[in-house]
């Protein structure tokens, strides 16, 4: 899988486009039916994530700890409140490559995202405390401009969400509808998914068949999406159906491809296999955890003391002190 830098629109200088493999065919889903839930108001979804510390005017000031993972290649990055940034994987080659990229990180970052690392020039994206976005690799640097609220990376494309609610994506899919103010975007194999400031998932084309409710987080893997509702329900987002996983959760991620994993309020992690024949991840270690990230053959959880535990078939090696 190779990585190619490509120009986006005038508002985003450039972004990464990654080759897609295994994108064909829509899997059969088997979530349980959702009884719904009233559409309601409430606070706008928090695009900054659960670890963000905000100033009185809503600007992101710092993150106590932040953990992110790549979609497929079992690489992870963490960032501490003092700005320390470290990335790790399951193999020395990737560890060394990630270390070279981390060494080129801009100063003052408060948010990060990671791409796949098996391209020629994998890269990270970060946002500093003033909302300036930058993406960089071992030898390349890309300026995303000011007012960046979040950046999402996947092998299907890259999207930046800006503080005024507009989105700029470098992917092969049509742009998200312009008559929405977005707080988050997820990039998939068949379409991009946006979360607007009314708490509703949005896509290009026919309306999604999704249960009612106010949603605060979205995520995608390949052709599958999921949305986390305000009542803690993890709802599968698909062109054909919508279903809800049992339980209530505060965070979620895809792992082991089409497995949806949720972190509950007690700090425990539960995974649901959405597609028959797809390998399920091993049971998570005992919590509590405060954040989770997933990848192709592993998961990592962030504990209340700021340390990370990883598990799975990929044998991800967490550095000392992380």
C-alpha positions as semicolon CSV with decimal commas, in nm:
position;residue;x (nm);y (nm);z (nm)
1;X;0,000;0,000;0,000
2;X;0,158;0,324;-0,110
3;X;0,103;0,679;0,005
4;X;0,066;0,974;-0,231
5;X;0,047;1,340;-0,138
6;X;-0,220;1,521;-0,338
7;X;-0,345;1,879;-0,349
8;X;-0,687;1,938;-0,197
9;X;-0,896;2,257;-0,226
10;X;-0,757;2,610;-0,179
11;X;-0,846;2,603;0,190
12;X;-0,639;2,293;0,262
13;X;-0,292;2,293;0,116
14;X;-0,261;1,917;0,074
15;X;-0,350;1,582;0,221
16;X;-0,269;1,215;0,192
17;X;-0,451;0,973;-0,037
18;X;-0,389;0,605;0,038
19;X;-0,446;0,311;-0,193
20;X;-0,744;0,094;-0,104
21;X;-0,740;-0,284;-0,087
22;X;-1,019;-0,519;0,009
23;X;-1,281;-0,251;-0,054
24;X;-1,522;-0,453;-0,263
25;X;-1,846;-0,609;-0,146
26;X;-2,078;-0,507;0,138
27;X;-2,076;-0,741;0,437
28;X;-2,394;-0,870;0,590
29;X;-2,465;-0,702;0,924
30;X;-2,639;-0,862;1,220
31;X;-2,692;-0,591;1,485
32;X;-3,002;-0,609;1,703
33;X;-3,289;-0,373;1,611
34;X;-3,292;-0,035;1,781
35;X;-3,601;0,085;1,963
36;X;-3,500;0,439;1,880
37;X;-3,488;0,723;2,126
38;X;-3,629;1,070;2,103
39;X;-3,464;1,335;1,896
40;X;-3,351;1,589;2,150
41;X;-3,137;1,893;2,184
42;X;-2,843;1,914;2,418
43;X;-2,483;2,023;2,399
44;X;-2,312;2,014;2,062
45;X;-2,096;1,704;2,004
46;X;-1,745;1,752;2,141
47;X;-1,516;1,731;1,838
48;X;-1,212;1,769;2,061
49;X;-1,263;1,431;2,225
50;X;-1,298;1,322;2,587
51;X;-0,952;1,428;2,704
52;X;-0,967;1,791;2,592
53;X;-0,934;2,075;2,843
54;X;-1,108;2,386;2,714
55;X;-1,090;2,756;2,791
56;X;-1,400;2,955;2,880
57;X;-1,457;3,051;2,517
58;X;-1,449;2,688;2,406
59;X;-1,100;2,679;2,256
60;X;-0,895;2,363;2,306
61;X;-0,621;2,438;2,555
62;X;-0,454;2,105;2,623
63;X;-0,505;1,732;2,643
64;X;-0,425;1,549;2,964
65;X;-0,344;1,240;2,759
66;X;-0,439;1,141;2,405
67;X;-0,418;0,798;2,244
68;X;-0,476;0,736;1,872
69;X;-0,433;0,432;1,647
70;X;-0,402;0,364;1,276
71;X;-0,680;0,165;1,110
72;X;-0,492;-0,143;0,996
73;X;-0,122;-0,161;1,069
74;X;-0,115;-0,172;1,451
75;X;0,067;0,154;1,511
76;X;-0,030;0,394;1,789
77;X;0,067;0,737;1,918
78;X;0,021;0,898;2,257
79;X;0,058;1,256;2,372
80;X;0,088;1,384;2,727
81;X;-0,018;1,712;2,882
82;X;0,337;1,848;2,870
83;X;0,350;1,797;2,492
84;X;0,552;1,474;2,486
85;X;0,466;1,272;2,176
86;X;0,557;0,907;2,124
87;X;0,450;0,645;1,869
88;X;0,491;0,268;1,879
89;X;0,400;-0,048;1,688
90;X;0,469;-0,422;1,681
91;X;0,796;-0,411;1,482
92;X;1,134;-0,238;1,515
93;X;1,122;-0,110;1,157
94;X;0,799;0,080;1,214
95;X;0,917;0,196;1,558
96;X;1,227;0,353;1,403
97;X;1,030;0,512;1,120
98;X;0,775;0,657;1,360
99;X;1,054;0,791;1,582
100;X;1,198;0,985;1,286
101;X;0,858;1,135;1,215
102;X;0,796;1,225;1,579
103;X;1,131;1,405;1,584
104;X;0,995;1,646;1,320
105;X;0,677;1,730;1,511
106;X;0,582;2,099;1,536
107;X;0,584;2,255;1,881
108;X;0,272;2,317;2,086
109;X;0,050;2,035;1,958
110;X;-0,265;1,949;2,153
111;X;-0,425;1,697;1,914
112;X;-0,280;1,429;1,685
113;X;-0,387;1,174;1,423
114;X;-0,186;0,894;1,260
115;X;-0,194;0,743;0,910
116;X;-0,104;0,390;0,806
117;X;0,271;0,332;0,838
118;X;0,333;0,084;0,556
119;X;0,353;0,353;0,290
120;X;0,674;0,511;0,168
121;X;0,617;0,826;0,371
122;X;0,362;0,773;0,650
123;X;0,270;1,081;0,838
124;X;0,103;1,238;1,139
125;X;-0,126;1,537;1,162
126;X;-0,150;1,768;1,459
127;X;-0,326;2,083;1,576
128;X;-0,164;2,335;1,807
129;X;-0,327;2,537;2,084
130;X;-0,410;2,819;1,842
131;X;-0,591;2,586;1,601
132;X;-0,317;2,571;1,337
133;X;-0,302;2,235;1,160
134;X;0,005;2,061;1,019
135;X;0,065;1,720;0,864
136;X;0,418;1,585;0,834
137;X;0,612;1,272;0,747
138;X;0,975;1,171;0,753
139;X;1,055;1,420;0,476
140;X;0,736;1,618;0,397
141;X;0,539;1,892;0,574
142;X;0,191;2,016;0,484
143;X;0,025;2,330;0,621
144;X;-0,350;2,289;0,681
145;X;-0,394;2,652;0,784
146;X;-0,565;2,807;1,086
147;X;-0,897;2,733;1,251
148;X;-0,857;2,354;1,230
149;X;-1,073;2,169;1,485
150;X;-0,983;1,809;1,393
151;X;-0,818;1,594;1,127
152;X;-0,910;1,237;1,038
153;X;-0,682;1,005;0,839
154;X;-0,753;0,671;0,680
155;X;-0,636;0,466;0,384
156;X;-0,934;0,606;0,191
157;X;-0,856;0,975;0,236
158;X;-0,798;1,264;0,472
159;X;-1,043;1,525;0,601
160;X;-0,994;1,841;0,804
161;X;-1,279;1,994;1,003
162;X;-1,259;2,368;1,069
163;X;-1,393;2,568;1,359
164;X;-1,654;2,742;1,144
165;X;-1,808;2,402;1,061
166;X;-1,683;2,352;0,705
167;X;-1,498;2,039;0,597
168;X;-1,223;1,988;0,344
169;X;-1,150;1,632;0,229
170;X;-0,890;1,479;0,000
171;X;-1,071;1,162;-0,101
172;X;-1,246;1,019;-0,405
173;X;-1,598;1,076;-0,269
174;X;-1,832;1,371;-0,333
175;X;-1,813;1,654;-0,082
176;X;-2,041;1,642;0,219
177;X;-2,350;1,866;0,189
178;X;-2,246;2,228;0,238
179;X;-2,561;2,332;0,423
180;X;-2,445;2,175;0,751
181;X;-2,197;2,285;1,019
182;X;-1,982;1,983;1,098
183;X;-1,805;1,895;1,419
184;X;-1,657;1,562;1,307
185;X;-1,596;1,355;0,992
186;X;-1,519;0,986;0,936
187;X;-1,376;0,851;0,608
188;X;-1,485;0,511;0,472
189;X;-1,450;0,292;0,165
190;X;-1,783;0,389;0,004
191;X;-1,863;0,731;0,148
192;X;-1,760;0,999;0,396
193;X;-1,971;1,043;0,706
194;X;-2,014;1,377;0,883
195;X;-2,156;1,467;1,222
196;X;-2,323;1,807;1,225
197;X;-2,379;2,046;1,513
198;X;-2,734;1,920;1,562
199;X;-2,597;1,577;1,651
200;X;-2,702;1,401;1,331
201;X;-2,482;1,188;1,101
202;X;-2,483;1,317;0,741
203;X;-2,364;1,170;0,412
204;X;-2,387;1,247;0,041
205;X;-2,678;1,079;-0,134
206;X;-2,986;0,911;0,014
207;X;-3,058;0,971;0,380
208;X;-2,901;0,720;0,615
209;X;-3,126;0,462;0,773
210;X;-3,025;0,551;1,126
211;X;-3,213;0,544;1,454
212;X;-3,331;0,875;1,599
213;X;-3,136;1,051;1,870
214;X;-2,860;1,301;1,939
215;X;-2,515;1,165;1,849
216;X;-2,177;1,285;1,975
217;X;-1,918;1,069;1,795
218;X;-1,883;0,885;1,464
219;X;-1,629;0,636;1,333
220;X;-1,588;0,419;1,023
221;X;-1,404;0,115;0,898
222;X;-1,429;0,026;0,529
223;X;-1,801;0,035;0,440
224;X;-1,923;0,027;0,800
225;X;-1,990;0,323;1,023
226;X;-2,095;0,367;1,383
227;X;-2,235;0,657;1,581
228;X;-2,230;0,700;1,959
229;X;-2,560;0,837;2,086
230;X;-2,602;1,067;2,386
231;X;-2,762;0,785;2,585
232;X;-2,448;0,573;2,531
233;X;-2,589;0,353;2,255
234;X;-2,346;0,242;1,982
235;X;-2,554;0,250;1,663
236;X;-2,435;0,087;1,340
237;X;-2,458;0,323;1,042
238;X;-2,511;0,154;0,707
239;X;-2,689;0,233;0,381
240;X;-2,937;-0,048;0,436
241;X;-3,006;-0,068;0,808
242;X;-2,935;0,062;1,155
243;X;-2,899;-0,139;1,473
244;X;-2,780;-0,085;1,828
245;X;-2,528;-0,281;2,031
246;X;-2,627;-0,392;2,382
247;X;-2,506;-0,169;2,665
248;X;-2,412;0,196;2,710
249;X;-2,071;0,341;2,624
250;X;-1,863;0,658;2,651
251;X;-1,613;0,584;2,370
252;X;-1,586;0,345;2,075
253;X;-1,355;0,227;1,798
254;X;-1,336;-0,032;1,522
255;X;-1,070;-0,302;1,572
256;X;-0,982;-0,628;1,402
257;X;-1,155;-0,487;1,095
258;X;-1,534;-0,518;1,134
259;X;-1,543;-0,546;1,513
260;X;-1,696;-0,255;1,701
261;X;-1,558;-0,205;2,052
262;X;-1,706;0,016;2,323
263;X;-1,574;0,157;2,648
264;X;-1,841;0,178;2,918
265;X;-1,870;0,419;3,211
266;X;-1,711;0,165;3,446
267;X;-1,399;0,161;3,228
268;X;-1,450;-0,186;3,081
269;X;-1,423;-0,271;2,709
270;X;-1,663;-0,492;2,511
271;X;-1,632;-0,582;2,141
272;X;-1,901;-0,694;1,897
273;X;-1,829;-0,893;1,580
274;X;-2,046;-0,737;1,307
275;X;-1,954;-0,966;1,018
276;X;-1,961;-1,347;1,015
277;X;-1,621;-1,501;0,950
278;X;-1,418;-1,201;1,067
279;X;-1,173;-1,274;1,348
280;X;-1,288;-1,140;1,681
281;X;-1,037;-0,969;1,912
282;X;-0,934;-1,143;2,233
283;X;-1,105;-1,036;2,551
284;X;-0,981;-0,706;2,690
285;X;-0,776;-0,698;3,010
286;X;-0,959;-0,590;3,321
287;X;-1,015;-0,215;3,345
288;X;-1,058;0,051;3,428
289;X;-0,971;0,233;3,105
290;X;-1,054;0,592;3,013
291;X;-0,992;0,577;2,637
292;X;-0,942;0,310;2,372
293;X;-0,796;0,285;2,022
294;X;-0,811;-0,004;1,778
295;X;-0,624;-0,128;1,474
296;X;-0,599;-0,429;1,243
297;X;-0,489;-0,694;1,493
298;X;-0,470;-0,511;1,825
299;X;-0,631;-0,270;2,068
300;X;-0,482;-0,029;2,320
301;X;-0,649;0,120;2,625
302;X;-0,548;0,424;2,823
303;X;-0,569;0,382;3,201
304;X;-0,655;0,654;3,456
305;X;-0,287;0,692;3,554
306;X;-0,195;0,778;3,193
307;X;-0,031;0,446;3,108
308;X;-0,131;0,237;2,806
309;X;-0,207;-0,135;2,784
310;X;-0,215;-0,303;2,442
311;X;-0,334;-0,653;2,356
312;X;-0,410;-0,869;2,055
313;X;-0,238;-1,085;1,793
314;X;0,001;-0,811;1,675
315;X;0,200;-0,799;2,004
316;X;0,221;-0,418;2,010
317;X;0,507;-0,304;2,231
318;X;0,428;-0,002;2,450
319;X;0,737;0,204;2,544
320;X;0,831;0,240;2,909
321;X;0,652;0,530;3,072
322;X;0,358;0,520;2,827
